[in-house]
Amino acid sequence: MIAGSLSVTLLVFWLFQNNFKFSELVIYYLIMFFISMISILYLPKNKISSRKAIFWGIVFNLSSIFVVIKIFHPIQLYLSAILGGLNIVYFWITYNIMYFKYSSENKRGLNSGIYFFITPLIGIIFQPLAGIVAQKFGFNIMFSLGLSMYLISLFLTRYLPDFEYDLDVRKELKKFKFNWTIFFQGISSRVNYSIIGIFTLFFIKTPVSFGNFFGYLAIVAAFASLINGYISDKIRNRKYFFYLFTTLSVISFIPLAFVDNPYHWGLVAGIINLCFYLASPFALTFSLDYYKEVGSEKAMILREVFLNLGYFFCLLIVFLVNSITSSTKISLIIISLISCFLPVVSYLQGVYRDKINS
């Protein structure tokens, strides 16, 4: 997480400085999520060692940064995206499986809160630090610090628990209906994770300000998910929290399109991040609850299939609308309105009503 804060926080800023256009940055993410989705479905279905998967996931992440430290050709951007997609499959799926494999089922809400607490907690310090280092000493030094942290992570993988699992969920995909809830979670989360990051380039022009912006978002997010996960476990009924915070998170997107200065952008982005992190533990716990009968390993893989499909769809809509209309405002309005269907489809799907006993 420290390595990511130091090397990924300013990545889109770096690419933008190297004359990659808005549309190319969207394509970058489109390729990344397409690769991760296809890899989950079609990689060889042999048993995978969790320790080796984490190791290779870190290698792919490290490599995705390394190939764009010095830009020679536009193809580097897309090579970085491919490596980033493989990182999602090998690192993040395995990380999620490992995290919940060794967590208590009775404290899933709290554990989900801690899961979403770690990144912003680290980001409070290291995201602004990335901006300071990039501006004072240059992007090469910033990337070098991040890559050195990845090397430390590679060394530490030797101390991870090791177990085997397989990525094959094609049988489970036939068994369950299309998961519209997780698909729309993917759409809405990309607004928070990718769209805000790219659109911030129109408001913030220096590395320090960019790093400080994401440090501010980290402060907003840091305690929300932890507190709500704890409350959820105490009350033993996640239904109300799920619908309340899901609805708040998607409604908060709507003002984005009407912001025209950096101060209002920061305010609205902060509200969105707060609402998103209030909702995130319940969104993650939903996946574990919904797919309870197949276990946490398959649940995390099934979750990634539908999330990545939602990620891809979100960015595709933004790309197509912006290409047709040449208006970032219209693309923001449309994707924000589409995201608002999340609580509706969740209710219609019977989330925490039919399939799950609340």
C-alpha positions as MATLAB code, in Angstrom:
seq = 'MIAGSLSVTLLVFWLFQNNFKFSELVIYYLIMFFISMISILYLPKNKISSRKAIFWGIVFNLSSIFVVIKIFHPIQLYLSAILGGLNIVYFWITYNIMYFKYSSENKRGLNSGIYFFITPLIGIIFQPLAGIVAQKFGFNIMFSLGLSMYLISLFLTRYLPDFEYDLDVRKELKKFKFNWTIFFQGISSRVNYSIIGIFTLFFIKTPVSFGNFFGYLAIVAAFASLINGYISDKIRNRKYFFYLFTTLSVISFIPLAFVDNPYHWGLVAGIINLCFYLASPFALTFSLDYYKEVGSEKAMILREVFLNLGYFFCLLIVFLVNSITSSTKISLIIISLISCFLPVVSYLQGVYRDKINS';
ca = [
       0.000    0.000    0.000;
       2.917    2.339    0.722;
       4.470    1.459   -2.636;
       1.169    2.184   -4.360;
       0.783    5.533   -2.595;
       4.265    6.589   -3.679;
       4.149    5.366   -7.271;
       0.483    5.238   -8.366;
      -0.986    8.406   -6.790;
       0.535   10.688   -9.414;
       0.596    8.192  -12.285;
      -2.252    9.791  -14.277;
      -0.710   13.203  -13.567;
       2.609   11.939  -14.967;
       0.941   10.468  -18.045;
      -1.026   13.681  -18.610;
       2.235   15.653  -18.403;
       3.639   13.359  -21.091;
       0.902   14.465  -23.479;
      -1.497   11.557  -23.108;
      -5.007   12.866  -23.700;
      -8.114   12.377  -21.590;
      -9.421    9.704  -23.982;
      -6.123    7.790  -23.866;
      -6.183    7.719  -20.051;
      -9.698    6.278  -20.181;
      -8.516    3.662  -22.708;
      -5.652    2.836  -20.320;
      -8.163    1.795  -17.651;
     -10.423    0.094  -20.196;
      -7.572   -2.190  -21.249;
      -6.605   -2.888  -17.631;
     -10.073   -4.067  -16.623;
     -10.656   -5.948  -19.863;
      -7.421   -7.902  -19.295;
      -8.332   -8.688  -15.679;
     -11.840   -9.840  -16.629;
     -10.658  -12.056  -19.495;
      -7.811  -13.452  -17.385;
     -10.174  -14.526  -14.611;
     -12.376  -16.349  -17.105;
      -9.756  -17.895  -19.402;
      -6.449  -18.337  -17.591;
      -5.360  -21.988  -17.229;
      -7.370  -23.536  -14.419;
      -4.572  -25.186  -12.484;
      -4.247  -24.855   -8.729;
      -2.483  -21.624   -7.747;
      -0.168  -21.120   -4.781;
      -1.360  -18.070   -2.826;
       2.200  -17.062   -1.950;
       3.389  -17.299   -5.565;
       0.305  -15.462   -6.821;
       0.928  -12.547   -4.447;
       4.604  -12.524   -5.494;
       3.767  -12.371   -9.207;
       1.012   -9.844   -8.586;
       3.561   -7.495   -7.019;
       5.950   -8.135   -9.938;
       3.200   -7.203  -12.417;
       2.374   -4.059  -10.430;
       6.022   -3.054  -10.186;
       6.476   -3.673  -13.910;
       3.372   -1.646  -14.810;
       4.976    1.400  -13.179;
       8.496    0.693  -14.463;
       7.475    0.669  -18.142;
       6.139    4.257  -17.999;
       8.893    5.934  -15.951;
      10.404    7.147  -19.227;
       7.969    7.556  -22.118;
       9.342    6.670  -25.563;
       6.234    5.417  -27.342;
       2.435    5.407  -26.694;
       2.440    1.595  -26.625;
       4.081    1.798  -23.184;
       0.796    3.094  -21.790;
      -1.082    0.028  -22.996;
       1.638   -2.384  -21.886;
       1.365   -0.818  -18.431;
      -2.416   -1.360  -18.537;
      -1.993   -5.068  -19.421;
       0.426   -5.577  -16.534;
      -1.951   -3.691  -14.234;
      -4.781   -6.018  -15.261;
      -2.693   -9.079  -14.411;
      -1.897   -7.485  -11.039;
      -5.633   -7.363  -10.262;
      -5.946  -11.092  -10.932;
      -2.832  -12.343   -9.179;
      -2.474   -9.866   -6.326;
      -5.894   -8.471   -5.470;
      -7.970  -11.620   -5.839;
      -5.424  -13.576   -3.791;
      -5.137  -10.780   -1.225;
      -8.930  -10.729   -0.808;
      -9.142  -14.515   -0.494;
      -6.301  -14.597    2.033;
      -7.715  -11.701    4.044;
     -11.123  -13.292    4.568;
      -9.812  -16.849    4.814;
      -8.086  -15.873    8.057;
     -10.870  -13.585    9.320;
     -13.728  -14.486   11.650;
     -17.102  -14.953    9.919;
     -18.786  -13.376   12.948;
     -16.893  -10.122   12.387;
     -17.181   -9.740    8.633;
     -18.517   -6.197    8.881;
     -15.661   -5.101   11.129;
     -13.094   -6.941    9.010;
     -14.479   -5.304    5.864;
     -14.170   -1.953    7.608;
     -10.532   -2.632    8.475;
      -9.938   -3.756    4.877;
     -11.052   -0.341    3.580;
      -9.352    1.490    6.467;
      -5.782    0.412    5.626;
      -5.324    2.196    2.288;
      -6.590    5.661    3.331;
      -4.691    5.437    6.621;
      -1.450    4.964    4.696;
      -2.519    7.465    2.048;
      -2.852   10.279    4.597;
       0.953   10.373    4.868;
       2.331    8.881    1.685;
       0.088   10.406   -0.991;
       1.008   14.006   -0.072;
       4.609   12.804    0.326;
       4.535   11.529   -3.273;
       3.516   14.998   -4.455;
       6.220   16.714   -2.413;
       8.961   14.354   -3.652;
       7.822   14.655   -7.293;
       7.816   18.450   -7.184;
      11.034   18.948   -5.214;
      13.178   16.084   -6.513;
      11.456   14.903   -9.693;
       9.201   12.052  -10.757;
      12.126    9.651  -11.207;
      12.938    9.873   -7.484;
       9.275    9.442   -6.574;
       8.922    6.353   -8.771;
      12.222    4.959   -7.462;
      10.961    5.204   -3.869;
       7.760    3.423   -4.834;
       9.578    0.664   -6.701;
      11.943    0.127   -3.749;
       8.900   -0.420   -1.521;
       7.628   -3.037   -3.988;
      10.995   -4.829   -3.673;
      10.570   -4.928    0.113;
       7.081   -6.370   -0.418;
       8.507   -9.082   -2.675;
      10.948  -10.094    0.058;
       8.182  -10.202    2.677;
       6.019  -12.604    0.648;
       8.144  -15.455    2.037;
       6.369  -14.952    5.399;
       2.845  -15.215    3.994;
       0.708  -18.293    4.648;
       0.582  -20.574    1.632;
      -2.453  -22.468    0.359;
      -3.757  -23.522   -3.024;
      -6.885  -22.351   -4.794;
      -8.191  -22.305   -8.348;
      -9.576  -19.377  -10.339;
     -12.188  -21.421  -12.194;
     -15.652  -20.044  -11.434;
     -17.367  -20.947  -14.702;
     -19.457  -23.587  -12.946;
     -20.524  -21.063  -10.300;
     -21.316  -18.463  -12.974;
     -23.804  -20.926  -14.490;
     -25.238  -21.724  -11.074;
     -25.967  -18.117  -10.062;
     -27.860  -15.443  -11.950;
     -26.096  -12.396  -13.334;
     -25.169  -10.296  -10.304;
     -26.506   -6.878  -11.187;
     -25.715   -5.511   -7.739;
     -21.962   -6.161   -7.966;
     -21.956   -5.058  -11.616;
     -23.406   -1.666  -10.609;
     -21.042   -1.537   -7.624;
     -18.248   -1.784  -10.198;
     -19.721    1.086  -12.216;
     -20.101    3.358   -9.192;
     -16.719    2.532   -7.636;
     -14.907    3.478  -10.850;
     -16.445    6.939  -10.599;
     -14.713    7.283   -7.240;
     -11.446    5.526   -8.100;
     -10.776    6.367  -11.783;
     -13.087    9.102  -13.037;
     -12.408   11.527  -10.188;
      -8.655   10.956  -10.559;
      -8.692   11.698  -14.291;
     -11.062   14.679  -14.075;
      -8.996   16.192  -11.237;
      -6.346   16.887  -13.881;
      -8.594   19.692  -15.154;
      -8.522   21.431  -11.756;
      -5.095   20.740  -10.224;
      -1.870   21.583  -12.020;
       1.036   20.753   -9.665;
       2.293   17.446   -8.206;
       2.133   18.770   -4.625;
      -1.478   19.877   -5.000;
      -2.388   16.566   -6.656;
      -0.796   14.548   -3.844;
      -2.377   16.768   -1.171;
      -5.780   16.361   -2.825;
      -5.618   12.578   -2.484;
      -4.204   12.891    1.022;
      -7.265   14.975    1.898;
      -9.546   12.299    0.410;
      -7.715    9.704    2.506;
      -8.368   11.699    5.697;
     -12.071   11.903    4.826;
     -12.237    8.144    4.252;
     -10.033    6.863    7.061;
     -12.511    6.169    9.845;
     -15.879    5.914    8.082;
     -15.634    2.286    6.958;
     -14.164    1.040   10.248;
     -16.932    2.580   12.353;
     -19.743    1.379   10.107;
     -18.425   -2.161    9.837;
     -18.291   -2.348   13.639;
     -21.845   -1.018   14.014;
     -23.078   -3.490   11.401;
     -21.694   -6.464   13.344;
     -23.137   -5.210   16.624;
     -26.627   -4.741   15.234;
     -26.427   -8.001   13.251;
     -28.556   -6.596   10.446;
     -26.675   -5.154    7.499;
     -29.747   -4.541    5.364;
     -30.461   -0.981    6.478;
     -26.818    0.107    6.337;
     -26.403   -1.454    2.912;
     -29.318    0.443    1.351;
     -28.743    3.720    3.226;
     -25.056    4.128    2.394;
     -25.364    2.665   -1.101;
     -28.019    5.257   -1.921;
     -26.008    8.119   -0.399;
     -22.854    7.097   -2.280;
     -24.460    7.146   -5.744;
     -26.578   10.272   -5.196;
     -23.425   12.141   -4.185;
     -22.058   11.699   -7.743;
     -24.657   13.973   -9.350;
     -23.162   17.392   -8.375;
     -19.787   16.431   -9.938;
     -20.804   17.441  -13.436;
     -21.778   20.958  -12.351;
     -18.527   21.879  -10.563;
     -16.449   24.538  -12.285;
     -13.650   25.401   -9.847;
     -11.072   23.446   -7.811;
     -12.537   24.395   -4.423;
     -15.991   23.048   -5.214;
     -14.409   20.023   -6.904;
     -12.489   19.230   -3.710;
     -15.619   19.653   -1.585;
     -17.797   17.416   -3.769;
     -15.030   14.801   -4.200;
     -14.605   14.733   -0.409;
     -18.334   14.130    0.121;
     -18.284   11.389   -2.514;
     -15.283    9.719   -0.900;
     -16.922    9.881    2.526;
     -20.153    8.320    1.237;
     -18.233    5.747   -0.789;
     -16.213    4.578    2.206;
     -19.332    4.483    4.364;
     -20.854    2.110    1.803;
     -17.779    0.038    0.878;
     -17.650   -2.402    3.836;
     -21.298   -3.334    3.252;
     -20.731   -3.762   -0.483;
     -17.823   -6.125    0.212;
     -19.676   -8.021    2.955;
     -22.627   -8.424    0.587;
     -20.453  -10.481   -1.773;
     -19.439  -12.807    1.070;
     -23.046  -13.121    2.234;
     -24.530  -13.600   -1.221;
     -22.059  -16.311   -2.247;
     -21.814  -17.862    1.207;
     -22.617  -21.375    0.001;
     -19.542  -21.513   -2.287;
     -17.100  -20.160    0.328;
     -15.017  -16.999    0.562;
     -12.483  -18.089   -2.115;
     -15.059  -18.447   -4.893;
     -17.006  -15.454   -3.557;
     -14.006  -13.157   -4.006;
     -13.343  -14.431   -7.542;
     -17.015  -14.126   -8.571;
     -17.018  -10.626   -7.099;
     -14.045   -9.623   -9.271;
     -15.736  -10.936  -12.446;
     -18.760   -8.671  -12.004;
     -16.787   -5.744  -10.579;
     -14.405   -5.701  -13.543;
     -17.312   -5.971  -15.946;
     -18.816   -2.923  -14.211;
     -15.466   -1.099  -14.291;
     -15.166   -1.733  -18.022;
     -18.752   -0.671  -18.754;
     -18.364    2.563  -16.735;
     -15.241    3.646  -18.584;
     -16.630    2.544  -21.949;
     -19.694    4.762  -21.450;
     -17.500    7.725  -20.458;
     -15.236    7.149  -23.479;
     -18.108    6.787  -25.986;
     -20.122    9.735  -24.679;
     -17.070   11.973  -24.588;
     -16.048   10.867  -28.110;
     -19.513   11.608  -29.502;
     -20.263   14.844  -27.639;
     -16.728   16.138  -26.860;
     -18.189   17.056  -23.466;
     -16.735   15.739  -20.228;
     -19.702   17.293  -18.440;
     -22.243   15.203  -20.353;
     -20.218   12.020  -19.794;
     -20.162   12.749  -16.044;
     -23.909   13.396  -15.956;
     -24.727   10.154  -17.785;
     -22.433    7.891  -15.750;
     -23.640    9.516  -12.508;
     -27.280    8.851  -13.443;
     -26.485    5.251  -14.440;
     -24.775    4.736  -11.057;
     -27.975    5.798   -9.311;
     -29.587    2.538  -10.442;
     -27.410    0.612   -7.949;
     -29.849    0.657   -4.961;
     -32.748    0.003   -7.357;
     -31.232   -3.119   -8.926;
     -30.069   -4.287   -5.489;
     -33.629   -4.150   -4.195;
     -35.068   -5.770   -7.315;
     -32.432   -8.519   -7.129;
     -33.620   -9.283   -3.606;
     -30.404   -8.314   -1.860;
     -30.840   -8.995    1.866;
     -34.479   -9.882    1.192;
     -34.934  -13.149   -0.663;
     -31.616  -14.938   -0.987;
     -30.100  -13.721    2.280;
     -31.815  -13.939    5.597;
     -31.250  -10.515    7.118;
];
